[in-house]
Amino acid sequence: MRQVLALWLVLLLLTGCGEKLHKQQSYVFGTLVEITVFGESEEKARQVTDSVLKDFDAMHQTLHAWQPGALEQLNARIAQASAAKPAEATLTPELAAMLQDARRLSELAEGLFNPAIGSLVRLWGFHSDTFEPRQPDTLEIERLVKARPEMADLHIDGVKLKCANPAVRLDLGGYAKGYALDRAAAKMKSQGVNNALINIGGNILALGKKGGQAWKVGIQHPRRAGALAMLELHDGEAIGTSGDYQRYFELGGKRYCHLIDPRTGWPANQAQAVTVIASGVRAGTLSDVASKPLFIAGPADWRRLAGKMGISQAMFIASDGKIETTSDLARRLIWNSEPK
């Protein structure tokens, strides 16, 4: 229930009398999902929302990083690969497109977003719903880092995949929620639903407005309950956060989170949280992906990498609690507590 109780973004909904506001919740992608539709009949809102949640469940089954499904089957095949005999697989058109896009974003993020390091994530114990406070063998960490699993190891031609690096283990946990947001938004608009808020565990995408007002969301404080700040989320914008306070364990007085630095094989430890806002056709995907490499980049390099990835609105909370924001985001924030 940690995912439910410690959402990275707190959704704030103010419901007025007589408003047509339909909300449905589910538990998918290992987290709480909530879809809010404004201005539609109960029947239409429920029908469209049911369809979106069904899509989410199908994606969850297909893309789960450690339970049976298409991605796990692909990982098992890649694990048998060698330079002499690369693994080969036929993908669905959708999965092929996702992996190609994830590879593009990995290159844009200079490898700090790397869905090929699933073996490192698993080694640290994060391919589980509960986390044991234990440090992996350092030699095994070094072995996996030296094997250099990268998205560039995937050679995709149409729906045909080849991979010669058995260290590659795909984990789309930093991509799938954003992708699901974009798919949900497209489906809802195609069904005539133009005012909605889609929230997958704090990764949120806004469509239209709630009545005459923009949707309001809050940015979760990384060290205590409640929102650090609030802002209005406009049509087509998505907001995503990566933090060290949802999937983590503590050992020897240190916090180890699920965000692994591909360069070292160790959990990143220079940030408490990073929040980004993206807009455009693939806003959901970009908002989900971009927060991870900025978190790993640390206080010295997150601004440069944000600019390279096309993110002009971002907040970086360092490990000591110091808060930095880009000017484009700072002007939109309403603080609930004074930033350091």
Long-range contacts (C-beta under 8 A, 24 or more apart in sequence): 2-246, 2-247, 3-30, 3-31, 3-32, 3-201, 3-246, 4-31, 4-32, 6-220, 6-245, 6-246, 7-31, 7-32, 7-201, 7-202, 7-220, 8-201, 8-202, 8-203, 8-220, 8-240, 8-241, 8-242, 8-243, 8-246, 8-273, 8-275, 9-199, 9-202, 9-203, 9-204, 9-217, 9-218, 9-219, 9-220, 9-239, 9-241, 9-275, 10-202, 10-217, 10-218, 10-219, 10-220, 10-226, 10-227, 11-36, 11-197, 11-199, 11-204, 11-217, 11-218, 12-216, 12-217, 12-218, 12-227, 12-230, 13-197, 13-210, 13-216, 14-216, 16-211, 19-210, 19-211, 20-45, 21-210, 22-46, 22-49, 24-49, 24-50, 24-53, 26-53, 26-56, 26-57, 28-53, 28-56, 28-57, 28-60, 28-200, 29-56, 29-59, 29-60, 29-176, 29-177, 29-180, 29-200, 29-201, 30-129, 30-201, 31-177, 31-200, 31-201, 31-202, 32-199, 32-201, 33-199, 33-200, 33-201, 34-199, 35-184, 35-196, 35-197, 35-198, 35-199, 36-196, 36-197, 36-199, 36-210, 37-188, 37-193, 37-195, 37-196, 38-195, 38-196, 38-208, 38-209, 38-210, 38-211, 39-195, 39-211, 40-193, 40-195, 44-191, 44-192, 44-193, 45-193, 48-187, 48-188, 48-191, 48-193, 51-187, 51-191, 52-184, 52-187, 52-188, 52-198, 55-180, 55-183, 55-184, 55-187, 56-180, 56-184, 56-200, 59-176, 59-179, 59-180, 59-183, 62-95, 63-172, 63-176, 65-118, 65-121, 65-127, 65-170, 65-171, 65-172, 65-173, 66-122, 66-127, 66-128, 70-95, 71-95, 71-170, 71-172, 74-161, 74-170, 75-118, 75-169, 75-170, 78-163, 78-165, 78-166, 78-168, 78-169, 78-170, 79-166, 79-169, 80-166, 81-163, 81-164, 81-165, 81-166, 81-168, 82-164, 82-166, 83-164, 86-162, 86-163, 86-164, 87-161, 87-162, 87-163, 87-164, 87-166, 88-160, 88-161, 88-162, 89-160, 89-161, 90-159, 90-160, 90-161, 91-156, 91-159, 91-160, 91-161, 92-159, 93-159, 96-156, 96-158, 96-159, 96-161, 98-172, 98-175, 98-179, 99-151, 99-154, 99-156, 99-161, 99-170, 100-156, 101-285, 102-151, 102-172, 102-175, 102-289, 103-151, 103-152, 103-154, 103-156, 105-175, 105-285, 105-286, 105-289, 106-150, 106-151, 106-152, 107-151, 107-152, 108-308, 108-309, 109-289, 109-290, 109-292, 109-293, 109-305, 109-309, 110-293, 110-305, 110-308, 111-150, 111-262, 111-263, 112-261, 112-262, 112-263, 112-292, 112-293, 112-296, 112-297, 112-305, 113-174, 113-289, 113-290, 113-292, 113-293, 114-149, 114-150, 114-151, 114-262, 115-151, 115-170, 115-171, 115-172, 115-173, 115-174, 115-175, 116-149, 116-150, 116-151, 116-153, 116-154, 116-168, 116-169, 116-170, 117-144, 117-149, 117-169, 117-171, 117-260, 117-262, 118-168, 118-169, 118-170, 118-171, 119-144, 119-149, 119-167, 119-169, 120-144, 120-145, 120-260, 120-262, 120-265, 121-171, 121-173, 121-258, 121-260, 122-169, 123-265, 124-256, 124-258, 124-260, 124-267, 125-249, 126-247, 126-258, 127-171, 131-247, 131-248, 131-249, 132-249, 133-249, 133-250, 133-251, 134-249, 134-251, 135-251, 135-256, 141-265, 141-266, 142-265, 144-265, 145-262, 145-263, 145-264, 145-265, 174-242, 174-288, 174-289, 174-292, 175-285, 175-288, 175-289, 176-288, 177-201, 177-203, 177-240, 177-284, 177-288, 178-203, 178-238, 178-240, 178-284, 178-285, 178-286, 178-287, 178-288, 178-289, 179-284, 179-285, 179-288, 180-284, 181-205, 181-238, 181-283, 181-284, 181-285, 181-287, 181-288, 182-281, 182-282, 182-283, 182-284, 182-285, 185-284, 197-233, 198-284, 202-240, 202-241, 203-238, 203-239, 203-240, 203-241, 203-284, 203-287, 203-288, 204-233, 204-238, 204-239, 204-240, 205-237, 205-238, 205-283, 205-284, 205-287, 206-233, 206-234, 206-235, 206-236, 206-237, 206-238, 207-235, 207-236, 208-235, 209-235, 218-336, 219-275, 219-315, 219-333, 220-273, 221-336, 221-337, 222-272, 222-273, 222-317, 223-272, 223-321, 226-336, 227-336, 228-335, 228-336, 228-337, 228-339, 229-333, 229-334, 229-335, 229-336, 229-339, 230-333, 230-334, 230-336, 231-329, 231-332, 231-333, 231-334, 232-332, 233-277, 234-279, 236-279, 236-280, 236-283, 237-277, 237-278, 237-279, 237-283, 238-277, 238-278, 238-279, 238-283, 238-284, 238-286, 238-287, 238-288, 239-275, 239-276, 239-277, 239-278, 239-287, 240-275, 240-276, 240-278, 240-287, 240-288, 240-290, 240-291, 241-273, 241-274, 241-275, 241-276, 241-291, 242-273, 242-274, 242-291, 242-292, 242-294, 242-295, 243-272, 243-273, 243-274, 243-295, 244-268, 244-269, 244-271, 244-272, 244-273, 245-272, 245-273, 259-292, 259-295, 259-296, 261-296, 262-296, 268-295, 268-296, 268-298, 269-319, 270-298, 270-299, 270-318, 270-319, 271-295, 271-298, 271-299, 271-302, 271-316, 271-317, 271-318, 271-319, 272-317, 272-318, 272-319, 272-321, 273-315, 273-317, 274-302, 274-314, 274-315, 274-316, 274-317, 275-314, 275-315, 276-306, 276-311, 276-313, 276-314, 276-315, 277-311, 277-313, 277-314, 277-329, 278-310, 278-311, 278-313, 286-310, 286-311, 290-314, 299-324
